[in-house]
Amino acid sequence: MGLSFYESSPEARAVFDAAAAIAPDGFLDTIFKGEAEAVNDTRIAQPGLLTVSVAITRHLDSIGLSPTTCAGHSLGEISALVAAKVCDFESALHFTLERARLMSEDVPPGGMAAVMNFPPDEIDACLEEQVWVANYNSPQQTIISGELEALNASMERLKAAGAKRVMPLKVSGPFHSGFMKPAAETFAKVLADVPFAPPSCTFVSSVTGQVESDPERIRALLAEQLYSPIRWTDVMTTIGPDEALEVGPGAVLKGLARRTENAPQVRCVNTFDEAQALTEHH
């Protein structure tokens, strides 16, 4: 993740170096060259995704591509807040490390599953107690989350109700569910001491799916996000069919946008070469 930017962009390298001074020993080696299992550990994945996304954003800034609107899916929302200058990168990395710790330690056993091609507004009626909608990702994809036995029973009820595909996800806990409330309460105390400023550009919250500008409300929503559903379909339609860049590893958000009406037209920026191609495009 992000190695081509570290090697080719002074602005990106400065972000990686700042992260290395804060994160545990070996952090950069793990995100640049680590085995999948090590990188997927939420205690590495969360600070890793934040660092890579901010590094790429800083490089884009340096070549004249600054955002007019920012949004992020789950952990990505923190990168969006740094890009919108709500908080600085070092503060964000400190509280992201704590978020990752809370989400890996203060979490009961549980899981998540993807529900494909089933009306999102009909899913709640099929869910057992202790299972919640976690992500409204697109009209065709909704994620549910909760206690394992109840989750499995809910998956069977959804199939019986007509869901074409319901697939368990490889995750370590019931994220964005009611089980995350204790972690969210502790995380809110961590965020209480972090300076938050009004966004320097339009910021769309993944919790409300709407534009948010009040720093204290953004702070509260960032803690609530741990147990609230991600309303990504609403985020996409709030932004509308503008050009957008998916900054960081992967192309998941581009895929979701492609299947959603009035969503942004997304280009991915995973590598230094893709960033260079943008300057020719513009």
N, C-alpha and C positions, 0 to 999 in steps of 0.2 A: 504494500500500500504506500503510494506516494514517493517511492524511491527515485523515479525519474525527475520529480520536482526538486528533491533534495540535491540531486547531482547537477541540475541545470539552472536553478533559479535562486539567486541570493536572497530574495524576499521570502521564498518558501523555506529555505534553509534556516533562516533566522527563527522561524516558528518552530521548526523541528528541534533546533538547539535549545530554545527556551523550554520546550516540553521535556527534553532530556534532563534538564536541570531540576525539574519538579517531579517527574514520574519515577517509578522504581528503576533500579539498575537494569540495564539490558533492554529497556523499553523500545528504543529505535531498532535495535537488532531484531527484536521479535516482530515488530510491524513490517519491517523491510524484508526479512528473510525467514521468519519463523514458520514452523509447521502449522497447518490449519487448526489443529486442536488448541495450540497455544494462543493463536490470534483470536479464536472464537470464544475464549474465556472472557466473560463479560467485563472482568476487571482490566483486561487489555483492550478488548474490542471498543468499549465506550471511549476511553481517553484516546485510543488510536484513531477512531473515526473522527472525533473532534479535531485532533491535531492535523490529520490529513486534509480535512475539509477547510480548515482555517488557512493552512499553508497554501492550498490551491487558490482560495479566495484572495489572499495577499498577492499571489503572483498575477492573478487576473487584474487586480487593482493596478498593479505596476505597468500593465500593458493597456491601461485605459478602459477596462471593462469593470465598472462598478455597478452594484445592483440598485435598481429603483424599488424593488420589492423583495423581501426575504421570507422564507417559510422553511420549516424542517419537520420531517416525520420522526416522531419519538425523540431519540437521542439527537437526531439531526437538528432539532429545534434549538439546541444550544449553539451549534455552529451558526445558525441563522441569527441568533441574538448577538453573537460576536460580530458577524458581518454587518448587522444594523447598528453596531456601536452601543448596544444596550449595556454590555459589560465587556471588560477587557479579556484577552485570551488567557492570561495567567490565572486570573480569578476563576474563569470558566473551567480551566483544567483542574484546579484544586477542587471545585465543588463537583466536577464530573467524576473524579477519582472517588469521592465520598459517595456519590450516587451509585456508582458501580459496586462499591463495597456493600452498601445497603441492599442493593438488588440481588446480590449473591449470597449474603449472610442472613438477612432479616426476612426471608421468604419461605413460606411453607411449601411442601411438595405440591406440584401441580404442573399443568402444561397448557398448550395452546393448539388450536386447529384452524385450518383455512376452510371456509365454506364457499364453494364456487357456484356461480349461476343460480342463486336463490335470492328472492327479493329481500334486501336488507331489513325492511320494516316488518317482515314476517318472522325474523329469526328469534326475537325475544320470546315469542310464544312457545318455542320449542326447547328453551333452555331450562335445565334443572336449577334448583337452588345451588348456590356456590359456583355458578357459571355466568359470565358476563360477556357482552360484546366488547372486544378489545380494540379493534381497528375497523373503521369503515374505509376500506382502501380504494374501492371503486364500485360502480354499480354491480359488477360481476364477482367481486371478492370481498368477503367479510371475515375477520379473524375473531374467534371466540377464545376465552381463557378461563381457567378455573381449576378446581380440585379434580384429580385424575378420574376417579370413578364417576363423578357427576358429569365430567367432560365426555367420557366415553358414552354414557347414557344419552347425553344431549346430541352427540354425533349420530347415534342410531335414530333418535327421534327426527333429526333433520333429514336423514336419508329417507325415512318413512314418509316424511311430508313432501318429498320430491326433490331434495337437493341432489344434483347430479354427481358432485364430488365433494367429499369431506375428508381432509387429510390432516393427520397430526403433524405438528411442526417440531423440528429439532431445537427446542429451547430448554433452558434450565429452570424455568419457573412460570407461574401464572401471572405474567406481566400485564399491566393495564387492567387489573381486576381489583375487586374489593379487598383481596388478600394483601394488596400493596399499601393499604392505608397506614399501617404503623410505620413503614419505611418512609412514606410521604410526609408524615408528621415530623419525623426526625430530619428529613431533608429540608423541610420548611425552616427549621431552626438553623440549619447550615446556611441557607440562602439569606437569612435575616441580616447577616453582617456584610453581605456583598453589595457594593455600590451598583445600582441600576439607574441608567439614564433613559430619557425618552428616545425611541428609535430614530435614527438619522434618515431612514427611508421607511416605506410602508412595510409593516410587519404583520403577517397573518398567523394567528395562533392555531396550533393543531388541536387544541382542546375545544375552542369555540367555533373554529372554521371561519372566523371573522377577523377583520382588521382590529388590532389592539394597539393603543399608544400610551396608556398610563403605566409607568414603570412599576408601581406597586401591584397593579392588577396582573401585569406580566409575571412578576415574581410569584404571586399566589398561584397563578395558572401553571407555572413550571413545576411547582410541587404537586398540585392536583393531577398533573399529567400522569404521574406514576400509577394512579388507580382509575383514571378516566379513559374513555375510548378516544382513539385518535380519529378525528373527523377529516380524513384526507380528501375524501370526495368533495366536501364543502370547501376545503382549502383550495383545491384545483379550480372549482367553479368561481370562487371569490377572486382568484387571480385572473381567470379568463384566458382566452386563446392568444396570449402574448408569447413571445419567444422567451424561453427559460433555460437555464443551465442547471443540470444535476451535477453538483460538485462533490467528488469523492468516489470511492470504489463502487463498482456495480452500476446497473442500469434499471433497478427495480422501479423507481419513480417514473422513468420514461415509459416503461411498459404499462403502468397504471394509467398514465395520462393518455396513452394511445387508445385506451379502451373506454375513455370517459368523454362525453360531449362537452364542448366549451371549455376544455382543459388546456393548459399551456402546451405549446409545441416545444418539446424538450430535446436539448442536445446534451450529451454526457461529456464531462471533462474528468477523465480518470488519469490521463497521462500528459506529460509535458507536450508531446506532439499534438495531442488533441487541442490543447490550449493555444499552441502556435497556429493551428488551422483556423481557430476562431478569428484571429487578427486578419487573416486573408478573407474570411467570410464577411467581416464587417468593413 
